Amino acid sequence: MTDIVFNKINLLGGIAAAALTTVFGKYRILFAGFLMFNILDWLTGWYLARVQCRENSVTGARGIVKKVLYWVVILASFFISHSFTLLGDLLGINLDFCIGIGWFVLASYLVNEIRSVLENAVELEVKVPEFLIKGLEVADKAIDNLTGDNDL
């Protein structure tokens, strides 16, 4: 039974890696990292809820939907970036700066996911180096300052 589950997980991982490589090319590591931290955040949150006896299937499902919606927002932001750049070319206007939209969204969500994993680890009494937490806080503020968004 475990071999079947392991094979299915391996197959899904291979499909995801192939799709990421095809779509994102040399930047696939950023998207793969985001996916990894999505999964780690959900798992550490689930484990934390279980340890604290707050486990709830509705909350867990809401967390999964939230993670999927992060990917939808990232997809939309890259589509907007690419579309504006193409429209700029069509209209003879240089809109190349728009390509940053998708990358800023990805960076913001990536920092957010890593911070969430570390916060879960701290609540699970794992000693996390303070400079790591502070560094991610600085990165988050820098991204917010560049984008003018303080609510992500």
C-alpha positions as CSV (number, residue, x, y, z in Angstrom):
1,M,0.0,0.0,0.0
2,T,2.8,2.4,0.9
3,D,4.6,1.7,-2.4
4,I,1.4,2.7,-4.3
5,V,1.1,6.0,-2.4
6,F,4.9,6.7,-2.8
7,N,4.7,6.0,-6.6
8,K,1.7,8.3,-7.0
9,I,3.5,11.1,-5.0
10,N,6.6,10.5,-7.1
11,L,4.6,10.6,-10.3
12,L,2.8,13.9,-9.3
13,G,6.2,15.4,-8.3
14,G,7.6,14.4,-11.7
15,I,4.7,15.9,-13.6
16,A,4.9,19.1,-11.5
17,A,8.7,19.4,-12.2
18,A,8.2,18.8,-15.9
19,A,5.4,21.4,-16.1
20,L,7.4,23.9,-14.1
21,T,10.5,23.4,-16.3
22,T,8.4,23.8,-19.5
23,V,6.5,26.9,-18.3
24,F,9.1,28.7,-16.2
25,G,12.4,27.6,-17.7
26,K,15.5,28.7,-15.7
27,Y,13.3,30.4,-13.0
28,R,11.6,27.1,-12.1
29,I,13.5,26.9,-8.9
30,L,11.6,30.0,-7.6
31,F,8.2,28.4,-8.4
32,A,9.3,25.0,-7.1
33,G,10.5,26.7,-3.9
34,F,7.2,28.5,-3.5
35,L,5.3,25.2,-4.0
36,M,7.6,23.5,-1.4
37,F,6.9,26.3,1.1
38,N,3.2,26.1,0.3
39,I,3.2,22.4,1.3
40,L,5.5,22.9,4.3
41,D,3.3,25.8,5.6
42,W,0.2,23.7,5.3
43,L,1.8,20.7,6.9
44,T,3.4,22.6,9.8
45,G,0.1,24.5,10.3
46,W,-1.8,21.2,10.3
47,Y,0.7,19.6,12.8
48,L,0.6,22.7,15.0
49,A,-3.2,22.6,15.1
50,R,-3.1,18.9,15.9
51,V,-0.6,19.4,18.7
52,Q,-2.7,22.2,20.1
53,C,-5.9,20.2,19.7
54,R,-7.3,22.8,17.3
55,E,-7.5,20.5,14.3
56,N,-10.5,21.3,12.2
57,S,-11.2,19.9,8.7
58,V,-12.9,23.1,7.6
59,T,-9.9,25.2,8.6
60,G,-7.6,22.8,6.8
61,A,-9.6,22.9,3.7
62,R,-9.7,26.7,3.8
63,G,-5.9,26.7,4.1
64,I,-5.6,24.5,1.0
65,V,-8.0,26.7,-1.0
66,K,-6.0,29.7,0.1
67,K,-2.8,28.1,-1.2
68,V,-4.4,27.3,-4.5
69,L,-5.7,30.9,-4.8
70,Y,-2.1,32.2,-4.2
71,W,-1.2,30.3,-7.4
72,V,-4.2,31.8,-9.2
73,V,-3.0,35.3,-8.2
74,I,0.5,34.6,-9.3
75,L,-0.7,33.2,-12.6
76,A,-2.9,36.3,-13.1
77,S,0.0,38.7,-12.2
78,F,2.3,37.1,-14.7
79,F,-0.4,37.1,-17.3
80,I,-1.0,40.8,-16.7
81,S,2.8,41.4,-16.9
82,H,3.1,39.6,-20.2
83,S,-0.1,41.1,-21.6
84,F,0.9,44.7,-20.8
85,T,4.3,44.2,-22.3
86,L,2.8,42.8,-25.5
87,L,0.2,45.6,-25.7
88,G,2.9,48.1,-25.2
89,D,4.8,46.6,-28.2
90,L,1.6,46.7,-30.2
91,L,1.0,50.3,-29.4
92,G,4.6,51.5,-29.6
93,I,4.8,52.2,-25.9
94,N,7.6,50.8,-23.7
95,L,5.8,48.9,-21.0
96,D,8.7,46.5,-20.2
97,F,8.6,47.6,-16.6
98,C,5.3,45.8,-16.2
99,I,7.2,42.5,-16.2
100,G,8.0,43.2,-12.6
101,I,4.4,42.8,-11.5
102,G,4.5,39.0,-11.5
103,W,7.9,38.8,-9.9
104,F,6.9,41.2,-7.1
105,V,3.8,39.1,-6.4
106,L,5.8,35.9,-6.3
107,A,8.5,37.5,-4.1
108,S,5.9,38.8,-1.7
109,Y,4.1,35.4,-1.4
110,L,7.4,33.5,-1.1
111,V,8.5,35.7,1.8
112,N,5.1,35.3,3.4
113,E,5.1,31.5,3.1
114,I,8.7,31.2,4.5
115,R,7.8,33.5,7.4
116,S,4.7,31.4,8.1
117,V,6.6,28.1,8.2
118,L,9.1,29.7,10.6
119,E,6.3,31.1,12.8
120,N,4.8,27.6,12.9
121,A,8.2,26.2,13.8
122,V,8.6,28.7,16.6
123,E,5.2,27.8,18.0
124,L,6.3,24.2,17.9
125,E,9.2,25.2,20.1
126,V,11.9,24.8,17.4
127,K,14.7,27.3,17.9
128,V,14.8,29.5,14.8
129,P,17.7,31.9,14.4
130,E,16.5,35.5,15.1
131,F,18.5,36.9,12.2
132,L,16.4,34.7,9.9
133,I,13.1,36.0,11.2
134,K,14.4,39.6,11.2
135,G,15.9,39.2,7.7
136,L,12.6,38.0,6.3
137,E,10.8,40.8,8.0
138,V,13.2,43.3,6.3
139,A,12.7,41.6,2.9
140,D,8.9,41.8,3.4
141,K,9.0,45.5,4.2
142,A,11.3,46.2,1.2
143,I,8.9,44.4,-1.1
144,D,6.0,46.3,0.4
145,N,7.8,49.6,0.0
146,L,8.5,48.9,-3.7
147,T,5.0,47.8,-4.4
148,G,3.2,50.2,-2.1
149,D,1.2,47.3,-0.7
150,N,1.3,46.6,3.1
151,D,-1.5,44.1,3.3
152,L,-0.2,40.9,1.7
